[in-house]
Amino acid sequence: EIADLIHDNPEISLKEYRAQQWLTEFLERKGFRVEKGIGGLETSFRASYGSGSPTIAVLCEYDALPDVGHGCGHDLIGAMGVVAGAAVKSALGTRGAGATQGTIVVMGTPGEEAGGGKIILLEKGAFKGVDAAIMVHPSTKTMTFRPSLAAVSVSVTFKGKAAHAAGAPHEGINALEAMILTFNGLNALRQHLRDDVKIHGIITKGGAAPNVVPDYAAGEFLVRAKDRAGLDEVVEKVRRCVQGAGLMTGATPHVDLGLVYAERKNNEPMAERFGRYMAELGMSPEDPGSRMGLGSSDMGNVSQEIPAIHPYVAVTAREIPGHSREFAEATREPRARDAMLVAAKATAMTCIDLLCDPLFMDRVRKNFKGA
């Protein structure tokens, strides 16, 4: 029911007020201690049960894409996270009074699509004391291991000078032409970039009327690379394209960088344990293959700070592109609901092992330190 509600009422990044309410109400009914608005993010939350260490966090995402809805399946991620957390609490409660050691946390991390919610929560100390974290992402394949690209958003603006486009075009400075030249410069750059580098963008402002020389233009870009070092190199090349377009047209350029999404550092023992449980539950993980494209996630930043995994669960048998309306529709189908519950079970079982098996937790920590 929660997944359906979030799906049918999509909210964009950092505006997920209803989703936060539905998820936290469920957790409160299950007996979790719930705190909303952690890390200065209004739509975040932290729900906890137990005490002491280790502390294991199940992460929830629940933001949608503009115009697309839940084309990335975050409606399932949010519901999956709270169900897994509730299952862990129920299992720990069967051990008898005073037997529970450790803490299970369900953390609401808004703004993954745009806003870097987990990055902000890390910076604000929301993950302090957390020993390991896990979340599962919907996909067309079930996978335990999959890398991600480092990424950063780049906002570009040009300021020019308005003029009559027919009567006095020579008196104007065309900001839109500067933006178009930026795109052309980036396209000319592509053959000289590594295979792991991706640059894509849109023009968000390009003028108000065709008979007025545009005095302002704005664009949004995403730059991706295999790691932070490679990303920094590409961003500098993007800056030079922007500066060159400004020199050619006379428009004044400005570049703003967003939060950097780090590449993912997968914890092998956690991933293997999750994969074993998925197989026992009838959804054996598969090799994604070299042709499957890579995205980016602020879960990468979490994985750089604490042991973490970000496996995937197949919610459809069809090959459907992510970030599409078709994928959003697929997350509402019965198959997706069944897959969500299987992944929630495997998540809960992995968390219970982390809480109750000190030798396993030690292996997880050693793998993280040695990776």
C-alpha positions as a printed Julia matrix, in Angstrom:
371×3 Matrix{Float64}:
  0.0     0.0     0.0
  2.82    2.4     0.83
  4.58    1.67   -2.46
  1.33    2.35   -4.32
  0.8     5.63   -2.48
  4.31    6.86   -3.23
  4.04    5.73   -6.84
  0.7     7.45   -7.42
  1.79   10.67   -5.69
  5.29   11.35   -7.04
  7.29   14.1    -5.35
 10.55   15.52   -6.67
 13.81   15.7    -4.77
 13.7    17.3    -1.31
  9.93   17.81   -1.62
  8.89   14.3    -0.54
  6.62   15.36    2.33
  3.84   12.81    1.82
  6.26    9.94    1.23
  8.08   10.82    4.46
  4.76   10.82    6.33
  3.62    7.42    5.0
  6.98    5.76    5.67
  7.43    7.16    9.17
  3.84    6.4    10.2
  4.45    2.75    9.32
  7.67    2.68   11.34
  6.07    4.36   14.33
  3.3     1.75   14.29
  6.0    -0.92   14.34
  7.56    0.57   17.47
 10.55    2.44   16.05
 11.82    5.67   17.58
 11.35    8.16   14.75
 13.08   11.5    14.24
 12.17   13.63   11.23
 14.18   16.32    9.5
 17.65   15.03   10.37
 20.68   16.75    8.86
 18.7    19.87    8.14
 16.69   18.15    5.39
 12.96   18.54    6.01
 11.97   15.29    4.28
 14.61   13.05    5.84
 14.1    10.75    8.83
 15.84    8.31   11.14
 13.93    5.44   12.75
 15.8     3.22   15.22
 15.27    0.18   17.39
 17.65   -1.42   19.88
 20.75    0.0    21.51
 24.5    -0.16   21.32
 26.63   -1.42   18.5
 26.82   -2.53   15.85
 24.43   -0.12   14.21
 23.15   -1.23   10.82
 21.25    1.16    8.55
 18.75    0.34    5.82
 18.44    3.35    3.53
 15.25    4.55    1.85
 14.93    6.7    -1.24
 11.53    8.05   -2.3
 12.01   10.99   -4.67
 10.64   10.99   -8.2
 11.86   12.42  -11.5
 10.26   15.57  -12.93
  7.66   14.74  -15.63
  8.52   11.02  -15.43
  7.4    10.03  -11.96
  9.02    6.99  -10.36
 10.98    5.97  -13.43
 13.87    5.02  -11.17
 11.78    2.87   -8.85
 12.24    4.86   -5.66
  8.64    4.11   -4.75
  9.82    0.52   -4.24
 13.04    1.5    -2.46
 11.22    3.43    0.24
  8.69    0.68    0.91
 11.37   -2.01    0.71
 13.46   -0.24    3.33
 10.75    0.12    5.96
  9.55   -3.47    5.48
 13.11   -4.8     5.85
 13.65   -2.72    8.98
 10.41   -3.93   10.52
 11.37   -7.54    9.77
 14.73   -7.11   11.52
 13.04   -5.6    14.57
 10.56   -8.49   14.69
 13.34  -11.07   14.47
 15.42   -9.4    17.16
 12.38   -9.21   19.4
 12.07  -13.02   19.42
 15.38  -13.34   21.24
 13.83  -12.5    24.59
 14.06   -9.63   27.05
 17.54   -8.18   27.35
 18.94  -10.3    24.51
 18.92   -7.61   21.82
 22.36   -6.19   21.15
 22.9    -3.62   18.47
 20.7    -1.13   16.69
 18.74   -1.32   13.46
 18.17    2.04   11.78
 15.89    2.83    8.86
 17.1     6.12    7.41
 15.12    8.23    4.98
 17.55    9.81    2.52
 15.68   12.24    0.25
 16.93   13.98   -2.86
 18.96   11.25   -4.56
 17.95   12.29   -8.06
 18.87   15.94   -7.53
 20.18   17.29   -4.28
 22.65   14.73   -2.95
 20.67   14.0     0.21
 23.07   11.34    1.47
 26.04   13.64    0.93
 24.4    16.32    3.06
 23.46   13.77    5.73
 27.06   12.53    5.8
 28.38   16.07    6.19
 25.88   16.77    8.98
 26.9    13.67   10.92
 23.72   11.64   10.39
 25.79    8.51    9.67
 27.98    8.89   12.75
 28.07    5.6    14.62
 26.63    3.6    11.72
 28.75    0.48   11.11
 27.26   -0.64    7.78
 24.54    0.42    5.35
 22.44   -1.31    2.71
 19.82   -0.39    0.15
 18.43   -2.26   -2.87
 17.59   -0.65   -6.21
 14.99   -1.84   -8.75
 16.35   -2.88  -12.14
 15.79   -5.29  -15.02
 18.48   -7.61  -13.57
 19.22   -8.99  -10.1
 22.83   -8.11   -9.27
 24.92   -8.01   -6.12
 27.87   -6.14   -7.62
 27.76   -3.16   -9.9
 30.06   -0.14   -9.89
 28.88    3.43  -10.36
 30.38    6.57  -11.86
 31.48    9.65   -9.98
 29.29   12.56  -11.06
 28.72   16.25  -10.56
 26.06   18.66  -11.81
 27.33   21.74  -13.62
 25.14   24.83  -13.94
 26.2    27.21  -16.72
 24.87   30.71  -17.39
 25.78   33.43  -19.88
 24.92   37.11  -19.58
 24.75   39.04  -22.83
 23.05   42.2   -24.07
 19.52   42.48  -25.43
 18.87   44.21  -28.74
 16.34   44.21  -31.58
 17.15   41.06  -33.52
 16.35   42.7   -36.89
 16.75   46.46  -36.33
 20.03   46.45  -34.36
 21.45   42.95  -33.95
 25.0    44.36  -34.01
 24.28   46.07  -30.68
 23.4    42.81  -28.93
 25.45   40.06  -27.29
 23.76   36.73  -27.82
 23.83   34.62  -24.67
 21.98   31.76  -26.39
 24.65   31.49  -29.08
 27.23   31.19  -26.31
 25.28   28.29  -24.82
 24.98   26.6   -28.22
 28.73   27.01  -28.74
 29.27   25.37  -25.36
 27.32   22.33  -26.54
 29.29   22.3   -29.79
 32.55   22.53  -27.87
 31.57   19.6   -25.66
 30.58   17.57  -28.72
 33.97   18.28  -30.33
 35.61   17.17  -27.09
 33.9    13.77  -26.92
 36.32   11.86  -29.18
 39.14   12.85  -26.85
 37.5    11.59  -23.66
 37.91    8.2   -22.0
 35.18    5.62  -22.53
 33.98    5.98  -18.93
 33.28    9.71  -19.29
 29.71   10.87  -19.9
 28.52   14.46  -20.44
 24.87   15.33  -20.98
 22.91   18.54  -20.64
 19.86   20.64  -21.39
 19.17   24.32  -22.04
 16.8    25.6   -19.38
 16.65   29.23  -20.57
 17.36   30.52  -24.04
 15.41   33.71  -24.56
 11.86   35.0   -24.45
 11.11   36.08  -28.02
 12.75   35.38  -31.4
 12.94   39.06  -32.29
 15.02   39.89  -29.21
 18.69   38.99  -28.92
 18.76   36.77  -25.8
 20.64   38.52  -23.01
 20.56   35.5   -20.71
 20.92   31.74  -21.22
 21.15   28.9   -18.73
 21.95   25.22  -19.0
 22.28   22.22  -16.72
 24.85   19.5   -17.31
 25.85   16.25  -15.66
 29.47   15.17  -15.93
 30.42   11.59  -15.04
 33.68    9.64  -14.87
 35.02    6.43  -13.35
 36.39    8.16  -10.25
 36.86   11.54   -8.58
 40.28   12.17  -10.09
 39.0    11.59  -13.61
 35.93   13.68  -12.9
 38.02   16.68  -11.85
 39.94   16.53  -15.14
 36.78   16.47  -17.22
 35.17   19.32  -15.28
 38.19   21.5   -16.08
 37.73   20.73  -19.8
 34.06   21.66  -19.53
 35.06   24.97  -17.92
 37.35   25.72  -20.86
 34.54   25.07  -23.34
 32.33   27.51  -21.42
 35.07   30.15  -21.25
 35.82   29.75  -24.96
 32.15   30.25  -25.84
 32.16   33.44  -23.77
 35.26   34.74  -25.56
 33.78   34.0   -28.98
 30.5    35.81  -28.33
 31.37   38.4   -25.72
 28.87   36.94  -23.26
 29.93   36.65  -19.63
 30.07   33.02  -18.47
 29.44   31.63  -14.99
 29.86   28.05  -13.8
 28.47   26.53  -10.57
 29.24   22.98   -9.44
 26.84   20.88   -7.41
 27.64   18.2    -4.86
 29.97   15.49   -6.12
 28.52   11.96   -6.21
 31.45    9.62   -5.5
 32.06    6.28   -7.19
 30.75    3.23   -5.35
 32.93    1.05   -3.14
 31.18   -2.32   -2.83
 31.68   -4.43    0.28
 32.29   -7.99   -0.92
 31.27   -9.99    2.18
 27.97   -8.09    2.47
 27.24   -8.44   -1.23
 27.99  -12.15   -1.22
 25.76  -12.74    1.81
 22.9   -10.76    0.25
 23.32  -12.69   -3.0
 23.2   -16.02   -1.18
 19.91  -15.08    0.47
 18.44  -13.85   -2.81
 19.3   -17.21   -4.38
 17.7   -19.08   -1.46
 14.58  -17.0    -2.0
 14.45  -17.92   -5.68
 16.05  -14.86   -7.32
 19.65  -15.8    -8.12
 21.88  -12.83   -8.98
 23.31  -12.63  -12.49
 26.33  -11.07  -14.15
 25.32   -7.67  -15.54
 27.83   -7.98  -18.37
 30.13   -5.33  -19.77
 27.5    -3.69  -21.97
 25.22   -2.57  -19.17
 25.58    1.17  -18.67
 26.47    2.71  -15.34
 24.74    5.49  -13.47
 25.64    7.5   -10.4
 24.28    7.67   -6.86
 25.03    9.45   -3.61
 25.19    5.95   -2.11
 28.72    6.05   -3.51
 29.61    8.71   -0.94
 28.23    6.54    1.86
 30.24    3.56    0.62
 33.44    5.6     0.78
 32.86    6.29    4.49
 31.38    3.02    5.84
 30.89   -0.56    4.58
 27.91   -0.52    2.22
 26.22   -2.34   -0.63
 23.79   -1.19   -3.31
 22.56   -4.37   -5.04
 19.8    -4.5    -7.62
 16.62   -6.56   -7.93
 14.83   -7.39  -11.18
 11.31   -6.01  -10.96
 10.41   -6.72  -14.59
 11.24   -9.47  -17.07
 11.31   -6.95  -19.91
 14.25   -4.79  -20.93
 12.91   -1.35  -20.06
 15.12    1.75  -19.93
 15.43    3.35  -16.54
 14.27    6.91  -15.97
 11.34    6.31  -18.31
  7.57    6.36  -17.89
  7.55    2.7   -18.95
  9.77    1.75  -16.03
  7.61    3.81  -13.67
  4.57    1.84  -14.83
  6.44   -1.45  -14.38
  7.12   -0.7   -10.71
  3.34   -0.77  -10.12
  2.94   -4.3   -11.49
  2.49   -7.41   -9.26
  5.86   -8.8   -10.33
  7.59   -5.69   -9.01
  5.74   -5.96   -5.68
  6.8    -9.61   -5.32
 10.42   -8.79   -6.15
 10.36   -5.93   -3.66
  9.33   -8.27   -0.85
 11.98  -10.86   -1.77
 14.66   -8.16   -1.72
 13.33   -6.86    1.59
 13.66  -10.35    3.08
 17.24  -10.75    1.82
 18.06   -7.29    3.16
 16.62   -8.13    6.58
 18.48  -11.45    6.72
 21.77   -9.74    5.85
 21.17   -7.09    8.51
 20.41   -9.75   11.14
 23.72  -11.47   10.34
 25.54   -8.15   10.7
 23.9    -7.58   14.08
 24.18  -11.1    15.48
 27.35  -12.58   13.95
 30.48  -10.75   15.2
 32.78  -12.78   12.94
 30.8   -11.71    9.86
 30.82   -8.08   10.97
 34.58   -8.32   11.46
 35.02   -9.62    7.91
 32.92   -6.74    6.6
 35.06   -4.18    8.43
 38.34   -5.76    7.26
 37.16   -5.82    3.66
 36.22   -2.15    3.86
 39.58   -1.13    5.29
 41.51   -3.18    2.77
 39.54   -2.23   -0.33
